[in-house]
Amino acid sequence: MNKLRIGAATAAVLLALGTAAWSLRASGAGHTDASAPAPSVLTVEVIVPQQQSWPQSVQASGSITPWQEIIVSPETGGLRIAELLVDVGAVVKRGQLLARLADDSLQADLRKQQAAVAQAQANLYQAMSNLQRARMVDGSGALSAQKMEEYRIAEATSRASLDSARADLDSTRLKLSQTRIVAVDDGVVSSKSGVLGNVVAAGTELYRLVRQGKVEWRPELDARQVSTVHTGQSARLTLPGGEQVAGQVRLVAPTLSATTGRATVYVSLPAGAARAGMFANGTIELGAQPALTLPQSAIVMRDGRAYVYLVGSGSQVTSRAVSTGRRHGDRIEVLSGVDASARVVASGGAFLSDGARVTVASVGSAS
């Protein structure tokens, strides 16, 4: 019985000592975990913003219109359209015959004026002959001074009548030539309003041409934008079909519209690149300007704002709000929030939070 009591007491003591030792070990382990650094949540690449020279541009939209238009109309009126020789879309050359007016009445007027010239010329010859004979006997006293003066006046009148008849003949010939309506310059026929057989008045539009086939883009810009646009700058626009067309600023309007407060910019386009009447969007290149840039993967959008994560001491990250600007390819301009020496997480920022510890795999230049 005594032996059993002694064994039980010994077992109790050993159990108490074991429990104390386990408690000490557990307490020591907890103390070690509390003092150790937090584990890394992500392995990242660290980059610094890169200074680049980027082209600055202005976004604009506007219609495509003819560079210049040519109105084809007769210079003489009251004649019937006898022929219309071209149709819409035809490419015409300077001096090419486009239409012809009936010239029967003018041919008759021409013959009449030719006869009038011949008659006036005969009258002049007769008057000149009379004056010459009168001068031969002028010194003999056979003719009075009044009669001599009459001969001189008759000769001068006949000469003036001949000049008038010749002028009328030239006028008739001019009208006759105007029955042939020709193109004043190269171009493309954009509209046709003449009707065969119609009697037209002088100035009635028969055709409308796009001069030399040239068109231009005419976007409208506000006062701030137009102040940065100058003649000779490059432009690029997208046509409705998706085709890209390059152009050049030909002219900037000197005044702004009193109703819209915007000014028109005239951008020359290559012939055949677009059609008049189209509406296109595009950009006008203003020249290169410096930009502090980061890859778009470094920008984290949260609650409508842009953030980057900066790596500080101890490889801990902090978020920083930034303002962004232009985009070029896969890079974005940073206007404020970081400088050129900032150590920025290149990607994976969406998985980070302030104070998180990361493992830096490499340090790059954001190129």
C-alpha positions as CSV (number, residue, x, y, z in Angstrom):
1,M,0.0,0.0,0.0
2,N,2.8,2.4,0.8
3,K,4.5,1.6,-2.4
4,L,1.4,2.4,-4.4
5,R,1.0,5.7,-2.6
6,I,4.6,6.6,-3.3
7,G,4.2,5.7,-7.1
8,A,1.1,7.8,-7.4
9,A,2.7,10.8,-5.8
10,T,5.8,10.5,-8.1
11,A,3.6,10.3,-11.2
12,A,1.7,13.4,-10.1
13,V,4.9,15.3,-9.7
14,L,6.2,14.3,-13.1
15,L,2.9,15.3,-14.7
16,A,3.1,18.8,-13.1
17,L,6.7,19.2,-14.2
18,G,5.8,18.3,-17.8
19,T,2.8,20.7,-17.9
20,A,5.0,23.5,-16.6
21,A,7.7,22.8,-19.2
22,W,5.1,22.7,-22.1
23,S,3.7,26.1,-20.9
24,L,7.1,27.6,-20.9
25,R,7.9,26.4,-24.4
26,A,4.5,27.6,-25.7
27,S,5.0,31.0,-24.1
28,G,8.5,31.3,-25.6
29,A,7.2,30.4,-29.2
30,G,4.5,33.0,-29.0
31,H,7.0,35.7,-28.0
32,T,9.2,34.9,-31.0
33,D,6.3,35.1,-33.6
34,A,5.2,38.5,-32.3
35,S,8.7,40.0,-32.8
36,A,9.3,38.5,-36.3
37,P,8.5,40.7,-39.5
38,A,5.3,40.2,-41.4
39,P,5.6,37.7,-44.4
40,S,5.8,39.0,-48.0
41,V,2.5,39.1,-49.8
42,L,3.8,39.5,-53.4
43,T,7.0,39.4,-55.4
44,V,7.1,42.6,-57.5
45,E,9.3,44.5,-59.9
46,V,10.2,48.0,-58.9
47,I,10.6,50.7,-61.6
48,V,11.2,54.5,-61.7
49,P,9.2,56.9,-63.9
50,Q,10.8,57.6,-67.3
51,Q,11.1,61.1,-68.9
52,Q,10.1,60.9,-72.5
53,S,9.3,63.3,-75.4
54,W,5.8,62.8,-76.5
55,P,3.9,64.4,-79.4
56,Q,1.0,66.6,-78.2
57,S,-2.2,66.6,-80.2
58,V,-5.7,68.1,-80.3
59,Q,-8.7,65.9,-80.9
60,A,-11.2,67.4,-83.3
61,S,-14.1,66.5,-85.6
62,G,-15.6,68.1,-88.7
63,S,-16.8,67.7,-92.2
64,I,-14.9,67.1,-95.4
65,T,-15.6,69.7,-98.0
66,P,-14.2,70.7,-101.5
67,W,-11.0,72.8,-101.4
68,Q,-12.7,75.0,-104.0
69,E,-15.8,74.7,-106.1
70,I,-16.3,75.8,-109.7
71,I,-19.7,76.8,-110.9
72,V,-20.2,76.1,-114.6
73,S,-22.8,78.4,-116.1
74,P,-23.4,80.2,-119.5
75,E,-22.2,83.8,-120.0
76,T,-24.9,84.4,-122.5
77,G,-28.6,83.9,-122.0
78,G,-31.8,83.2,-123.9
79,L,-30.4,80.1,-125.7
80,R,-31.4,76.5,-125.5
81,I,-29.1,73.8,-124.1
82,A,-28.2,71.6,-127.1
83,E,-25.8,69.2,-125.5
84,L,-24.7,68.1,-122.0
85,L,-21.5,66.2,-122.5
86,V,-20.4,65.0,-119.0
87,D,-22.1,63.5,-116.0
88,V,-21.6,63.5,-112.3
89,G,-18.3,61.9,-111.2
90,A,-16.5,62.7,-114.5
91,V,-13.0,63.9,-114.3
92,V,-12.5,66.9,-116.6
93,K,-9.5,68.9,-117.8
94,R,-9.1,72.6,-118.2
95,G,-10.7,73.7,-121.5
96,Q,-12.7,70.5,-122.0
97,L,-16.1,71.0,-123.6
98,L,-18.9,70.4,-121.0
99,A,-22.0,71.7,-122.7
100,R,-23.1,73.4,-125.8
101,L,-25.9,75.9,-126.4
102,A,-27.9,76.1,-129.7
103,D,-26.3,78.8,-131.8
104,D,-28.6,79.1,-134.8
105,S,-29.8,82.6,-134.0
106,L,-26.3,83.7,-133.3
107,Q,-25.1,82.4,-136.6
108,A,-27.7,84.5,-138.3
109,D,-26.7,87.5,-136.3
110,L,-23.1,86.9,-137.3
111,R,-23.9,87.0,-141.0
112,K,-25.9,90.1,-140.4
113,Q,-23.1,91.9,-138.6
114,Q,-20.6,90.8,-141.3
115,A,-22.9,92.4,-143.9
116,A,-23.1,95.5,-141.8
117,V,-19.3,95.7,-141.6
118,A,-19.0,95.3,-145.3
119,Q,-21.6,98.1,-145.9
120,A,-19.9,100.4,-143.4
121,Q,-16.6,99.8,-145.1
122,A,-18.1,100.6,-148.5
123,N,-19.5,103.8,-147.1
124,L,-16.2,104.7,-145.7
125,Y,-14.4,104.1,-149.1
126,Q,-17.0,106.4,-150.8
127,A,-16.5,109.1,-148.2
128,M,-12.8,108.9,-148.4
129,S,-13.0,109.2,-152.2
130,N,-15.2,112.2,-152.1
131,L,-12.9,113.9,-149.6
132,Q,-9.9,113.2,-151.8
133,R,-11.5,114.7,-154.9
134,A,-12.6,117.7,-152.9
135,R,-9.1,118.4,-151.7
136,M,-7.8,118.3,-155.3
137,V,-10.0,121.3,-156.3
138,D,-9.9,123.0,-152.9
139,G,-7.4,125.6,-154.0
140,S,-9.3,126.5,-157.2
141,G,-12.3,128.0,-155.4
142,A,-14.7,125.6,-156.9
143,L,-15.9,124.4,-153.5
144,S,-16.8,126.4,-150.5
145,A,-15.3,125.9,-147.1
146,Q,-18.6,124.6,-145.8
147,K,-18.7,121.9,-148.5
148,M,-15.2,120.9,-147.7
149,E,-16.1,120.6,-144.0
150,E,-19.1,118.4,-145.0
151,Y,-16.8,116.0,-146.8
152,R,-14.5,115.7,-143.8
153,I,-17.5,115.1,-141.4
154,A,-18.9,112.4,-143.8
155,E,-15.5,110.7,-143.9
156,A,-15.2,110.7,-140.1
157,T,-18.8,109.5,-139.6
158,S,-18.3,106.6,-142.1
159,R,-15.1,105.6,-140.2
160,A,-17.0,105.7,-136.9
161,S,-19.8,103.6,-138.4
162,L,-17.3,101.0,-139.6
163,D,-15.7,100.8,-136.1
164,S,-19.2,100.4,-134.5
165,A,-20.1,97.6,-137.0
166,R,-16.9,95.8,-136.3
167,A,-17.5,96.1,-132.6
168,D,-21.0,94.6,-133.1
169,L,-19.4,91.8,-135.1
170,D,-16.9,91.1,-132.4
171,S,-19.7,91.0,-129.8
172,T,-21.7,88.5,-131.9
173,R,-18.5,86.3,-132.3
174,L,-18.0,86.5,-128.6
175,K,-21.5,85.3,-127.9
176,L,-21.1,82.6,-130.4
177,S,-18.0,81.3,-128.7
178,Q,-19.8,81.4,-125.4
179,T,-22.2,78.8,-126.6
180,R,-19.4,76.4,-126.0
181,I,-19.2,76.0,-122.2
182,V,-15.8,74.6,-121.2
183,A,-14.1,73.8,-117.8
184,V,-12.0,76.7,-116.5
185,D,-9.8,74.2,-114.6
186,D,-9.2,70.5,-113.9
187,G,-11.8,69.0,-111.6
188,V,-14.4,66.4,-110.8
189,V,-18.1,66.9,-111.6
190,S,-19.9,66.9,-108.2
191,S,-23.4,67.9,-109.4
192,K,-25.3,68.4,-112.6
193,S,-28.3,70.7,-112.7
194,G,-28.6,71.5,-116.4
195,V,-31.5,70.0,-118.3
196,L,-31.2,69.2,-122.0
197,G,-33.5,71.5,-124.1
198,N,-34.0,74.1,-121.4
199,V,-33.6,77.7,-122.3
200,V,-31.2,79.2,-119.8
201,A,-30.4,82.7,-118.6
202,A,-26.9,84.0,-118.2
203,G,-25.4,82.7,-114.9
204,T,-27.7,79.6,-114.6
205,E,-25.8,76.8,-112.9
206,L,-25.3,73.8,-115.2
207,Y,-22.5,71.9,-113.4
208,R,-20.6,72.2,-110.1
209,L,-17.0,70.9,-110.0
210,V,-14.6,70.1,-107.2
211,R,-11.6,72.1,-108.3
212,Q,-8.6,69.8,-109.1
213,G,-10.4,67.0,-107.2
214,K,-9.0,68.3,-103.9
215,V,-10.9,68.1,-100.6
216,E,-10.1,69.3,-97.1
217,W,-11.1,68.5,-93.6
218,R,-12.6,71.5,-91.7
219,P,-12.8,70.8,-87.9
220,E,-13.8,73.5,-85.4
221,L,-11.8,74.2,-82.3
222,D,-12.4,76.4,-79.3
223,A,-10.2,79.5,-78.5
224,R,-7.8,77.6,-76.3
225,Q,-7.2,74.8,-78.8
226,V,-7.0,77.0,-81.9
227,S,-4.2,79.1,-80.3
228,T,-1.9,76.1,-80.4
229,V,-2.6,75.2,-84.1
230,H,-0.4,76.6,-86.8
231,T,-0.1,76.3,-90.6
232,G,2.0,73.3,-91.7
233,Q,1.2,71.0,-88.7
234,S,0.4,67.4,-89.5
235,A,-3.1,65.9,-89.0
236,R,-4.5,62.4,-89.1
237,L,-8.1,61.6,-89.4
238,T,-10.3,58.5,-89.5
239,L,-12.8,58.2,-92.2
240,P,-16.2,56.6,-91.6
241,G,-14.9,53.3,-93.1
242,G,-12.0,53.2,-90.7
243,E,-9.4,54.3,-93.2
244,Q,-6.6,56.5,-91.8
245,V,-5.7,59.6,-93.8
246,A,-2.8,62.0,-93.2
247,G,-3.2,65.7,-94.0
248,Q,-1.6,69.1,-93.3
249,V,-3.0,72.3,-91.8
250,R,-3.4,74.8,-94.7
251,L,-5.0,77.6,-92.9
252,V,-6.4,78.6,-89.5
253,A,-9.4,80.9,-89.5
254,P,-8.4,84.4,-88.2
255,T,-11.6,84.9,-86.3
256,L,-14.0,82.8,-84.1
257,S,-17.7,82.4,-84.8
258,A,-19.8,84.9,-82.9
259,T,-22.4,82.3,-82.3
260,T,-20.4,79.2,-81.4
261,G,-17.1,80.8,-80.2
262,R,-15.2,78.3,-82.3
263,A,-12.8,78.7,-85.3
264,T,-12.4,76.6,-88.4
265,V,-9.1,74.9,-89.2
266,Y,-8.6,74.0,-92.9
267,V,-6.6,70.7,-93.3
268,S,-5.5,69.8,-96.9
269,L,-6.0,66.1,-97.8
270,P,-4.5,64.2,-100.7
271,A,-6.6,63.9,-103.8
272,G,-8.9,60.8,-103.8
273,A,-8.4,60.1,-100.1
274,A,-11.9,61.1,-99.0
275,R,-15.2,62.3,-100.4
276,A,-16.8,65.6,-99.9
277,G,-19.7,65.4,-97.5
278,M,-18.1,62.9,-95.1
279,F,-17.7,63.6,-91.4
280,A,-14.5,62.5,-89.8
281,N,-12.8,62.5,-86.4
282,G,-9.1,63.1,-86.1
283,T,-6.1,64.7,-84.4
284,I,-3.8,67.6,-85.1
285,E,-0.2,67.1,-84.0
286,L,1.1,70.1,-82.1
287,G,4.7,69.0,-81.6
288,A,6.7,67.0,-79.0
289,Q,6.6,67.9,-75.3
290,P,8.3,66.2,-72.3
291,A,6.3,63.7,-70.3
292,L,7.0,61.7,-67.1
293,T,5.6,58.3,-67.9
294,L,4.8,54.9,-66.3
295,P,3.4,51.7,-67.9
296,Q,-0.3,51.5,-67.5
297,S,0.1,48.3,-65.5
298,A,1.6,50.5,-62.7
299,I,-1.6,52.5,-62.4
300,V,-4.4,51.2,-60.1
301,M,-7.9,52.6,-60.5
302,R,-9.8,52.8,-57.3
303,D,-13.0,54.7,-56.6
304,G,-12.6,56.7,-59.8
305,R,-9.0,57.8,-58.9
306,A,-5.6,56.7,-60.1
307,Y,-3.1,55.3,-57.6
308,V,0.5,53.9,-57.7
309,Y,2.2,51.9,-55.0
310,L,5.6,53.1,-53.8
311,V,8.1,50.7,-52.2
312,G,9.7,52.2,-49.1
313,S,12.1,51.0,-46.3
314,G,11.6,47.5,-45.2
315,S,10.0,46.6,-48.5
316,Q,6.7,48.0,-47.3
317,V,4.4,49.7,-49.9
318,T,2.2,52.8,-49.6
319,S,-0.4,54.0,-52.1
320,R,-0.1,57.4,-53.7
321,A,-2.8,59.2,-55.7
322,V,-1.6,60.6,-59.0
323,S,-3.0,62.7,-61.9
324,T,-2.7,61.2,-65.3
325,G,-2.6,62.8,-68.8
326,R,-1.8,61.6,-72.3
327,R,-1.6,58.0,-73.3
328,H,0.8,56.6,-75.9
329,G,0.8,52.9,-76.6
330,D,0.9,51.1,-73.3
331,R,2.3,54.0,-71.3
332,I,0.6,56.9,-69.5
333,E,1.7,60.3,-68.6
334,V,1.8,61.2,-64.8
335,L,1.2,64.9,-64.2
336,S,1.5,64.9,-60.4
337,G,1.9,62.7,-57.4
338,V,5.3,61.2,-58.0
339,D,8.7,62.4,-59.2
340,A,11.4,60.9,-61.4
341,S,13.1,59.2,-58.3
342,A,10.0,57.4,-57.0
343,R,10.3,53.5,-56.6
344,V,7.0,52.3,-58.1
345,V,5.5,48.8,-58.2
346,A,5.4,47.9,-61.9
347,S,2.4,45.6,-61.8
348,G,0.1,43.8,-59.4
349,G,-0.9,46.8,-57.4
350,A,-4.5,45.6,-57.3
351,F,-3.4,42.9,-54.9
352,L,-1.6,45.3,-52.4
353,S,-2.7,47.5,-49.6
354,D,-1.0,50.1,-47.5
355,G,1.7,48.7,-45.3
356,A,2.0,45.4,-47.1
357,R,5.4,43.8,-47.3
358,V,6.7,42.7,-50.8
359,T,9.6,41.0,-52.2
360,V,11.5,43.0,-54.7
361,A,12.5,40.8,-57.6
362,S,14.3,43.5,-59.7
363,V,14.6,47.2,-60.2
364,G,14.0,48.6,-63.7
365,S,13.8,51.9,-65.5
366,A,10.1,51.7,-66.7
367,S,11.3,51.5,-70.2
